Amino acid sequence: MMAAAVAGQRGVKVVLMDHATKIGEKIRISGGGRCNFTNTALDGGDASPYFVSQNPRFVRSAMSQYTARDFMNLLREHRVRYHEKHKGQLFCDDSAQNIIDVLFAECEKGGVQWRTGCSVTAVHAVNDGSGMRFELETSTAGTWRCAHLIIATGGYSIPAIGASGFGYTLAEQFNHTISPTAPALVPLTFAEWGKQGWTELAGLALPVRIGTAEGKKNMSFDEDVLISHKGLTGPGVLQISSYWQAGAAITLNLQPDVDLECALCQGKVGAKVQLDTALAQLVPNLPKRLLAHLLSKPDFEKIAKHKWADVPDKALKQLAQQVNQWRLMPSGTEGYKKAEVTRGGVAVKELNGGTMESRLHEGLYFVGEVVDVTGWLGGYNFQWAWASGMAAGRSVSD
């Protein structure tokens, strides 16, 4: 919609085709219905640290051309009220429908034609001297020809609202490479979660430092984590899921502001209280239910009621590690049905970062989630959609 609006307003005749009958469903359901539409961190500086890709630097050009401030200005033009919720995350005051309405209005301003409930069944390259480069066969609107074709079809995430791999298949048809895809910004699952008693703590949330345990570049986030019936979710888990690789571990620091090993080993001298009492005093922010669960594990159950001063340092260090560096091995994710985005996609080395045009086929563009660009949780992926759409819309009209 952003690409169509920009191109249309710059004088290009635009037809927007979508197999869905409702446009903007992913916007409508995002952010609890209020749409986290951008992040103030994307202010025109280097955006690459906030994105996952084979080459994160690819985002720099488009993101510097159209910043969070630019989109905020667009919303102000349409009198959309918004607020900052957390770490630069901007949400609509009223409803995500506000964002959809703005995009519709911008498309209308550009004279964009709509063909909804219309599937593209085949795309052919054209080379007959007419200036048209593509021919599209559709399910309900006949055959169309165009000089420029922008693919903004998203990824596999949330198939219930129409997500599919159409864009990847089309890219491969035109000899593009697809970087391996996987669910991202998604809850993580764990084998025998129920048997280990974690389901009894479902619904418990706490702030942690969550990170990758292996790899050349370890990542970590200070965010909330929520224990669920299937595993872990919440902002921290969604963030780290974009960096997690199958077969690798993650780590959770349940008390990042407390060096528990030091506190336990140095503070025990002369102490008369039991270990469980001391631990509750040393980590008062740790939920009591979670602390009790940790102390019920075989390694710690025997020492929990011992006098703190009598517990060997080795056992205290082991307990501290469970709190400050809890190592977990996810068995998988909850999949595309729960993933907010798809990691991977059309290889960025085959696209022009300033225009989003294919380097392999003139007039072909890929924007948004279909590209191998995945943003952090917090409005980064929507800003990538606006910026990459803007870049393509401007390019087809130059």
C-alpha positions in Angstrom: 0.0 0.0 0.0 2.9 2.4 0.7 4.6 1.6 -2.5 1.3 1.9 -4.5 0.4 5.3 -2.8 3.9 6.8 -3.5 4.0 5.7 -7.1 0.5 6.8 -7.8 1.0 10.2 -6.3 4.0 10.6 -8.5 2.0 10.1 -11.6 2.3 6.3 -12.2 -0.8 4.3 -13.1 -1.0 1.7 -10.4 -3.0 -1.4 -9.8 -2.8 -3.1 -6.4 -3.7 -6.8 -6.4 -4.3 -9.0 -3.4 -5.7 -12.4 -3.0 -7.3 -11.4 0.3 -10.6 -9.5 0.4 -9.5 -7.5 3.5 -6.4 -5.5 3.1 -4.0 -4.7 6.0 -5.1 -7.5 8.3 -1.6 -7.9 9.7 -1.7 -4.2 10.7 -5.2 -4.6 12.2 -4.2 -7.4 14.6 -0.8 -6.0 15.5 0.1 -4.4 18.8 -3.0 -5.7 20.6 -5.1 -3.9 18.0 -3.3 -0.6 18.3 -0.4 -1.3 15.9 3.2 -0.6 17.0 3.8 1.2 13.7 7.4 2.4 14.2 10.2 3.0 16.7 11.8 6.3 17.5 15.3 4.6 17.3 14.9 4.6 13.5 15.7 8.3 13.2 17.8 8.2 10.1 21.0 6.9 11.7 22.5 3.5 11.1 19.5 1.1 11.3 21.4 -2.1 10.7 21.9 -3.1 14.4 18.1 -3.6 14.7 17.8 -6.0 11.8 18.7 -9.7 11.1 19.8 -10.5 7.6 22.6 -12.1 5.6 23.7 -8.5 5.3 22.0 -6.2 7.9 23.8 -3.2 6.3 21.4 -3.6 3.3 18.7 -1.7 5.2 20.7 1.5 5.6 19.8 3.2 2.4 16.0 2.8 2.4 15.8 3.4 6.2 17.7 6.6 6.0 15.5 7.8 3.1 12.3 7.3 5.0 12.6 7.5 8.8 10.3 7.0 11.8 9.9 10.8 11.9 8.7 10.8 8.3 5.9 8.3 9.1 5.0 10.2 12.3 4.6 13.3 10.2 2.3 11.4 7.8 0.1 10.3 10.7 -0.1 13.9 12.0 -1.2 15.0 8.6 -4.1 12.6 9.0 -4.7 13.6 12.6 -3.9 10.2 14.0 -3.0 10.3 17.7 -0.3 8.1 19.1 1.9 7.5 22.1 5.2 6.0 23.1 4.7 2.9 25.2 8.2 1.3 25.8 11.7 1.8 24.4 10.7 4.0 21.6 7.7 1.9 20.5 4.9 4.0 19.1 1.2 2.9 19.2 -2.0 4.4 18.0 -4.1 5.9 20.8 -7.3 4.6 19.2 -7.0 1.7 16.9 -4.7 0.0 14.3 -7.5 0.7 11.8 -6.1 4.3 11.9 -3.0 3.1 10.1 -5.0 1.2 7.5 -7.2 4.2 6.9 -4.2 6.4 6.3 -2.8 4.0 3.7 -6.1 3.7 2.0 -6.4 7.5 1.9 -2.9 7.9 0.5 -3.6 5.3 -2.2 -6.9 7.1 -3.1 -4.9 10.3 -3.4 -2.6 8.5 -5.9 -5.5 7.1 -7.9 -4.6 3.5 -7.1 -6.9 0.9 -8.6 -7.8 -2.1 -6.4 -8.3 -5.8 -7.3 -9.0 -7.6 -4.0 -9.9 -11.3 -3.8 -7.8 -11.6 -6.9 -5.0 -14.2 -7.0 -2.1 -13.9 -9.4 -2.0 -17.3 -11.0 1.0 -16.8 -13.3 3.7 -14.2 -14.1 5.6 -14.2 -17.4 8.5 -12.0 -18.5 7.7 -10.0 -21.7 10.3 -8.8 -24.2 8.4 -7.6 -27.3 9.5 -4.0 -27.5 6.2 -2.7 -26.0 7.9 -1.4 -22.9 5.9 -3.9 -20.8 8.2 -6.3 -19.0 5.6 -8.5 -17.2 2.3 -10.3 -18.0 0.2 -11.4 -15.1 -2.6 -13.9 -15.3 -5.2 -13.5 -12.5 -8.1 -15.5 -11.1 -10.8 -12.9 -11.4 -9.4 -9.9 -13.3 -8.1 -11.3 -16.5 -4.6 -10.7 -17.9 -2.5 -7.6 -17.1 0.7 -6.2 -18.5 3.1 -3.8 -16.6 6.5 -2.2 -16.9 7.1 -2.4 -13.1 6.1 -5.2 -10.8 6.5 -4.7 -7.0 6.2 -7.9 -4.9 5.0 -7.0 -1.4 3.5 -10.4 -0.4 5.0 -10.9 3.0 6.2 -14.2 4.3 4.7 -17.4 5.8 3.8 -15.9 9.2 0.2 -16.1 10.4 -1.3 -18.2 7.5 -4.8 -17.7 9.1 -4.9 -14.2 7.6 -3.7 -15.3 4.2 0.1 -15.5 4.5 1.8 -17.7 1.9 5.1 -18.3 0.2 3.9 -16.8 -3.1 6.6 -14.1 -3.1 9.4 -16.7 -2.6 8.2 -18.9 -5.4 7.9 -15.9 -7.8 11.4 -14.7 -6.8 12.9 -18.2 -7.6 11.1 -18.1 -10.9 13.1 -15.1 -11.8 16.3 -16.8 -10.6 16.6 -15.1 -7.2 18.1 -16.9 -4.2 16.0 -17.4 -1.1 17.9 -17.2 2.2 16.6 -20.0 4.5 13.3 -19.1 6.1 12.1 -19.7 9.6 9.5 -18.4 12.1 10.8 -15.3 13.9 9.5 -13.2 16.8 7.9 -16.4 17.9 7.4 -18.3 21.3 9.9 -21.1 22.0 9.0 -24.6 23.1 10.8 -27.1 25.2 10.8 -30.9 25.4 9.2 -32.3 28.6 8.2 -28.9 29.8 5.2 -30.3 31.6 7.1 -33.2 33.1 9.6 -30.7 34.6 6.7 -28.9 36.3 6.9 -25.6 34.4 3.3 -25.6 33.3 2.3 -25.1 36.9 4.0 -21.7 36.6 2.1 -20.7 33.4 1.2 -17.1 33.4 4.2 -16.0 35.5 6.1 -13.1 34.0 9.4 -11.4 35.0 12.1 -9.1 33.6 15.2 -11.0 32.6 18.3 -10.7 30.4 17.9 -13.3 27.7 20.6 -14.2 25.2 22.0 -16.7 22.8 24.5 -19.1 24.3 26.6 -19.9 21.3 27.7 -18.3 18.1 30.3 -15.8 16.9 28.0 -12.9 17.9 26.0 -13.5 21.0 22.9 -11.3 21.4 21.1 -10.4 24.6 18.0 -8.4 25.5 16.7 -7.0 28.7 13.0 -7.7 28.4 10.1 -9.5 30.1 9.6 -13.3 29.7 6.4 -15.1 30.2 6.1 -18.8 31.2 3.4 -20.6 29.2 2.0 -24.1 29.0 4.2 -24.9 26.0 7.4 -23.0 26.9 8.5 -19.4 27.0 7.0 -16.3 25.4 6.9 -12.6 26.0 9.0 -9.8 24.5 12.4 -11.2 25.5 11.7 -14.6 24.0 10.3 -13.1 20.8 13.4 -11.0 20.4 15.9 -13.8 20.9 13.9 -16.1 18.7 15.1 -14.1 15.6 18.7 -15.0 16.5 18.2 -18.5 17.9 19.2 -21.4 15.7 17.8 -25.0 16.0 20.0 -27.1 18.2 21.5 -24.2 20.1 20.9 -23.1 23.7 19.7 -19.8 25.2 20.5 -18.3 28.6 18.4 -16.4 31.0 19.7 -14.2 33.8 16.8 -14.0 36.1 18.4 -11.3 38.3 20.8 -9.3 36.0 21.4 -6.7 38.7 22.6 -9.3 41.3 25.9 -11.2 41.3 24.4 -14.1 43.2 27.6 -16.2 43.3 29.4 -13.4 45.1 26.5 -12.6 47.4 26.0 -16.3 48.4 29.6 -17.2 48.9 30.8 -14.1 50.6 27.6 -13.4 52.7 27.3 -16.9 54.2 30.1 -16.4 56.8 28.5 -16.5 60.3 25.0 -16.5 58.8 22.4 -18.4 60.9 19.4 -18.4 58.5 18.5 -21.3 56.2 19.6 -21.1 52.6 16.1 -20.7 51.2 15.5 -17.7 53.6 18.8 -16.1 52.6 18.1 -16.6 48.9 14.7 -14.9 49.2 16.4 -11.9 50.8 19.2 -11.7 48.2 16.8 -11.8 45.2 13.6 -10.2 46.5 12.4 -9.4 42.9 12.4 -13.1 41.9 8.8 -14.4 42.1 8.4 -16.7 45.1 6.7 -19.4 43.1 9.7 -19.5 40.7 12.2 -19.5 43.5 10.4 -22.4 45.2 10.3 -24.3 41.9 14.1 -23.9 41.4 14.8 -25.0 45.0 12.6 -28.1 44.4 15.1 -29.4 41.8 17.1 -32.5 42.9 20.4 -30.6 42.9 19.0 -28.0 45.4 16.2 -29.7 47.3 18.6 -31.3 49.8 20.4 -28.0 50.7 17.4 -25.6 50.7 16.7 -26.1 54.4 20.3 -26.3 55.5 22.0 -23.4 57.4 23.3 -21.1 54.8 26.8 -20.9 56.4 27.1 -24.7 56.2 26.4 -25.0 52.4 29.6 -25.7 50.4 30.7 -23.0 48.0 30.4 -25.4 45.1 26.7 -25.9 45.7 26.2 -22.2 46.1 27.9 -21.5 42.8 25.8 -24.1 41.1 22.6 -22.4 42.5 23.8 -19.0 41.5 24.4 -20.2 38.0 20.8 -21.4 37.8 19.7 -17.9 38.6 22.3 -15.8 36.7 23.0 -18.1 33.8 20.1 -20.5 33.4 20.9 -22.5 30.3 17.9 -23.9 28.3 17.8 -25.9 25.1 14.6 -25.1 23.1 13.2 -28.0 21.1 11.5 -25.7 18.6 9.1 -22.8 18.2 5.3 -22.5 18.0 5.7 -22.1 14.2 4.4 -19.7 11.6 0.9 -19.7 13.0 2.2 -17.7 16.1 5.3 -16.0 14.5 5.0 -12.3 13.9 7.4 -12.4 11.0 9.4 -14.7 8.8 13.2 -14.7 9.0 15.0 -15.1 5.7 13.6 -14.4 2.2 14.8 -12.9 -1.0 18.6 -12.6 -0.8 19.6 -8.9 -0.4 22.7 -9.2 -2.4 20.5 -9.5 -5.5 18.6 -6.3 -4.7 19.4 -2.6 -4.9 19.2 -1.3 -1.4 18.3 2.2 -2.5 15.4 1.2 -4.8 14.6 -2.4 -3.9 14.8 -3.3 -7.6 16.1 -6.7 -8.6 19.7 -6.8 -9.9 18.7 -9.7 -12.0 15.6 -8.5 -13.8 14.8 -4.9 -14.6 11.5 -3.6 -13.4 11.1 -6.3 -10.7 11.0 -5.1 -7.0 10.7 -6.9 -3.6 9.7 -5.0 -0.5 8.9 -5.7 3.2 8.9 -9.1 4.8 9.4 -11.1 1.6 13.0 -9.8 1.6 15.7 -11.3 3.9 15.3 -8.5 6.4 13.8 -9.1 9.9 13.5 -6.3 12.4 13.4 -6.4 16.2 10.2 -6.5 18.1 8.9 -2.9 18.6 7.9 -1.3 15.3 11.0 -2.1 13.4 9.4 -4.4 10.8 6.6 -1.9 10.1 9.1 0.9 9.5 11.0 -1.5 7.2 7.7 -2.0 5.3 7.1 1.8 5.0 10.7 2.6 4.0 11.2 -0.2 1.5 7.7 0.5 0.0 8.6 4.2 -0.3 12.0 3.3 -2.0 10.3 1.1 -4.6 7.4 3.6 -5.1 9.8 6.4 -5.8 12.0 4.3 -8.0 9.2 3.2 -10.4 8.1 6.8 -10.8 11.6 8.3 -11.5 
